[in-house]
Amino acid sequence: MKNVLLLISILVFCSNWALGQKQEIPKKAAKAYQDARLAYTFENRKEAIEHLEKAIKVYPKYVNAIALMAKLEGELENYEKAISLYKDLIALVPNDECKAYLQIGKLYIKQANYPMAIEAFETSANAPNCRASTIENAVIQLEICHFRDSMINNPVSFNPIPFDTLINSSEVHDYLPMLTADGEHLFFTKRMGDPPIYDENFYEASKNENGEWEKAVDMGSPINTPFNEGALTISPDGKRLFFAAMDRFGGEGNFDIWYSYKKNGKWIRPLNLGRPVNGPLWESQPSISADGKELFFAAKNGKGEGDIDIFVSKLVDNIWQEPENLGKKINTKGADQCPFIHPDGKTLYFASSGHKGMGSSDLFVVRRNALGEWGEPKNLGYPINTLKNENSLFVSADGKTGYYSQFINNSFDLVSFDIPKHAQPDAVTYVKGTVASAETKLFINSKIEIYDALNGELLAITETSEKESEFLITLPIGKNYIFSVNNEAFLPHSENFSLANAEILKSYELEIFLTPIPKAVTVVENTPNPVVENKIVMKNITFETNSADLKKSSFIELNKIVEILKDNKSIKMRIEGHTDNVGSDSANLTLSQKRADAVKSFLVESGIISSRLSSIGKGETNPIDTNNTEEGRANNRRTEFIIE
């Protein structure tokens, strides 16, 4: 089929030059020309050129032979030779100046000689007897040239730094990088061989205690198989994996998207996402949002704007919904693919051959507003984008570093570089750590939740276990967060992270020790053993300014206290209210008492017997932090629950 298409393309291309030309072709020249066409049909370009040289030597004015030879020299990147041949055609067939200069302009584009390309396209568009379709093509090419010429004359800063040989391999292709939010773990694809016979597998590498990359290793079974694994996306904490794979048992079609997660430190056997995400054709290049609620991917499914389109499926009640096409602002008649949704939740990077760019495929950035509407895609700029094929960009959580592959020394290698300002997303930080028992210091199972402090919306959830002890959750700027750690056998732990007006971002690394819920309280003094404190400090029980009115966001943690009291009916609690030192001692004491009373009232209204509760205001008398900074004063304004 491919050979037939090549033959048809030769016939169409060469016949266009012969229109209106009556040439008596010598038999020897005609035979050489036919031999050239046959060789080209089987992609033997150099052999085809040898036959054409014989044909032209016999008959120097052989238009079809010169036209085909110009085409072949261009495909072999002998651009100057091809341009010279097209100029020979113009001398022989002046009426074809329009078509010839169109081809000459395209050859100058391949050399990135845009001033000469512009001159050629302008000549083509203004040539006499030029078809409307050719003029339209020339005008389109002119726009591309002006765009690329402007990009080259206004380059963005670009400092690609290749990974070392522990990651990149000179003999194979390394591409499609993906990192965890803390930048400690790298996942990517290695391809051994070239199409049509090749093998793609996933590899991972981790940083050592000195912050240096260790040697990349094959992810192995059950993720990799003897078949091709194409592209992957990893959740920010490195515990959930979505990837594309071909010809697996249980698949829906050609390439499908599969899912796996870590259990007890090992990846479970991958599951096919099934319908409606996967279909009988081609779904690949997944990108999971930081909250796990949106899956972006590329597909050839007949439901798009062009050859390949970008879709998103949303997770509702733990079911992936019918994928939505991202629309004409993003998807074109070309190939739009390799989506990457940044952890800020609103910045999308993708590759496109349909948007105006530098080469066959460029990298773009697009953002969506609060209503979920996508803006206009922006080209990342030259020389990030080149005449070659750029795709599959990953951007770090802080938005400053990009990772992709470049063709270096005959193979694709992974590189990192600084993302230009215009293409940076909102910065994202993260909180990571471990959860253990305060008594045994052993890791324990826990559920970790992040809420929006303003409206109480649950934004993210993850878990830890005895073997999978570390958690990591991303925190985009622009919000204040409630952080809650829970295990039904332990007292809860809470933190808050104020990022609504953050100017300088820092990551948070925590070692959290949960105290078992006591059956009875025994006070032990002067003992060498650590004393487990039967106190819960709630940092996210907040009130209106200078008031005892509880904010709605406080209900999240208060409801957890209600659950503890309902599940442990022998427990009694003393509620202590604390303030900072702003204001008079007496006013702070009164305010803290009112706030403690308000908390007690909430618990009673939630079904807890009043006799199990007591409340007392401590004012500013027991600070746990300095009162000289806003952060310290915020820590001192707290509610404590003492188990009695």
ABEGO torsion letter per residue (X at the ends): XAAAAAAAAAAAAAAAAABGBBBBBBAAAAAAAAAAAAAAAAGBAAAAAAAAAAAAAABAABAAAAAAAAAAAAAAGBAAAAAAAAAAAAAABAAAAAAAAAAAAAAAAAAGBAAAAAAAAAAAAABBGBBAAAAAAAAAAAAAAAAAAAAAABBBBBBBBBBBAAABBAABBBBGBBBBAAGABBBBBBBBEBOABBBBBBBBBBBBAAGBBBBBBBAEOAABBABBBABBBBBAAGABBBBBBBGBBGBABBBBBBBBBBBGGBBBBBBBAEOAABBABBBBGBBBBAAGABBBBBBBAGABABABBBBBBBBBGGBBBBBBBAEAAABBABBBBGBBBBAAGABBBBBBAABBBABABBBBBBBBBAAGBBBBBBBAEOAABBABBBBGBBBBAAGABBBBBBBBGGBBBBBBBBBBAAABBBBBBBBBEBBBBAAAGBBBBBBBBBBBAAAGBBABBBBBBAABABBBBBBBBGBBBBBBBBBAABBBBBBBBBAAABABBBBBBBBBBBBBBBABBBBBBGBABBBBBBBBBBAABBBBBGBABBBAAAAAAAAAAAAAAAABAABBBBBBBBBBABEBAAAAAAAAAAAAAAAAAAAAAAGBBAAABBBBBAEAABBABBAABAAAAAAABBBBBBBX
